[in-house]
């Protein structure tokens, strides 16, 4: 495994705690949405600064060995990085000039939760603001198409869970579902 891939997987793995995604630990939020038939990760409009994209990936957390990659790209050495401005997006599975794909693209599966990560390359020694992460799940619509639905974190520490969502560590907001919690996340008396 190449060092860049190892770092991206490691950073995503440190966000995996007791089987839950903790997007607030060591990362900044991304807005995940769907454009046409693809999930995309967008820098929030209020980010306030551009980032020089070093790498991007989408990973699931359904493996006992940690996150499993579905797609990843990294900047080719010597290439000029893409500058991502607030409000701009990077699409799953799309190759960008100056980047190489790492491994094969693996299809996203219905009912699964994924993280979409962007890593900036212009802040080498700043680990906290180098990684941007958004979380989404995949749901099949009544017409057979797949929908990519975001988890939305709120300033009060709650998360809006989409209908296909599963518990990722934050209390549910009133505008989403109340997903079942895995047994390891429940208090001793098994009450949510």
N, C-alpha and C positions, 0 to 999 in steps of 0.2 A: 504494500500500500504506500502511495506517495505521501510525503510529509504534509502537503496541503490538505489532502483528503483526510489524513489522520487528525489534523487539527480541527477541521470542520466537524468530523464525526465526534471528536472528543468534546468540542464546545456544545454540540447538540446533546451529547450524552450527559454532560453536567447539568443540563436543564431537565433531565429526566430523574424525578425523585419519587420513589415508591410507586412507580408505574404511572406517574402523572406528569404532564408538561407544566413547567413553571416558567412562563415566559418573562416574569419579572426579575429573575435571577441572572444577572450578567448579560442581559440583552436589552435592546430597545425595540419597541413595537413596530410591526409592519401592518398595513391594511391588506388583508387578503380579500379578493373579490373574483368574480368570473367575468371574462370578456370572451364572447362567443362561446366556444366549448372548452376553454382552458382556465385553470386557476392562475391568477397573477398575484404577485406581491408588490405593493406600492408603498413608497415612502410616504408617511403622513404629510398632508398639506402644510401642517404647522411645524414640520421638522426644523425649518430655519436654515438648513445648509444642505449642500449637495454632497454626495459621497462618490468616491472613486471605487467602482465595483471590482473586488478581487476574486470573489467566488460566489456561487449561488447553489442551493440544493433544496431538494424536497425529500423528507425522510418520514417513515412511519415509526411508531413505537410499539409495534406488535410482536417484537422479537424479544425473547428472554436474554439475548446477547446484546441488547441495546438497540438504538435506532437503526433501521434498515434503509439504505438509500434507494430512492426511486429514480432520481435524476440529479446530476451534479455537473457544473461547469467551473472551470478555473481559468484565470488569465494566463495566456501563453507568455513565458518569459520574454521580456523586451517589447511586448505589445503595449499599445496605449490603452489604459482602462476606460471603460464606458463610464461617463459621468451621469449618475442618476440624480435628478432634481426632485425636490418635494412634489408629490402628486404623480410622478412617473412610476412605471411598473416594469417588472421583469416577468416574463411568461414561462410557465412550466414547459419543458421540452424544447424550447426554442434556442437554437445556437446563435450566439452573438459574435460578430466579427471580432477577431483577436482573442477568442476564448476557445478552449477545447472541452469536449464532453468527456467525462470520466465514467467509464463503463457504459452499460446499456441503459436505455430508458426502460423502466418497468412500469406497467400500467397502474394507475391508481384504482383502488378497490372500493366498491360500495360498502358503506358502513364503517370504514376505517377513518382514523384521525391521523393527520399529517402536520408536520411543521414545515414552513417555507422559510429558509434562511438566506440572508444576504450578508456577505462579509465585505467590509470595506478594506481597501489596501493603503489608504492614505494616513492611517494612524497606527503605525507599527507597534508602538509601546502602550497603546491605550486599549486594554482588553475590554473594558466595560462598554465603550461606544463603538467597538469594531463590529459587533454582531447585532443584526436586526432579525427578529423572528416574529412570524405570524402563524397562527394555528387554524386549521380548517378541517372539515370532514366531508365525506362524499355521500350523497344521497341520490337514489334513483327516483325521478319524477314519474308521474302517472303516464306521461307520453313516452317513457322509456329512456329519455336522456338523463345524463348524470349532471347533478348540480354540486358545486363546490361552495360550501357554506362556512363563513368565518365564525370563529369564536371572537367575541368583542369584549376587551377588558375595559373597565370603567375606573375613574379616579378613586371611587370609594372602595376599591379592592374586589368588587364583584365582577363576574363574567357573564355575558349573555351567551348561553349555550344554544347552538342550533339544534333542530329536531334530530339530526343524526349524531349529535354530540355525546360525548362521554365525559365523566368528571376528570378535570385536569388540575385540581388543587385549589381553585378559587370558589368562594360561595357563589351560587347562582343569582343573577340579577332577576328582577321580577318580570322582565320582558322576554325571557327565554324559557327553555325547559329546565326542570330540576332533574338532572341525570342521576342514575344510580351511582353510588360510590363503590369502589372496589373495597373488599373487606379490610385490606391493610390500611385504608384511610379513615375507617370509622373509629370513633372513641370506643373505649372498653365496653360500654353499655349498648353498642351497636345503634346508637341514635345519630342521625345526620347532624 
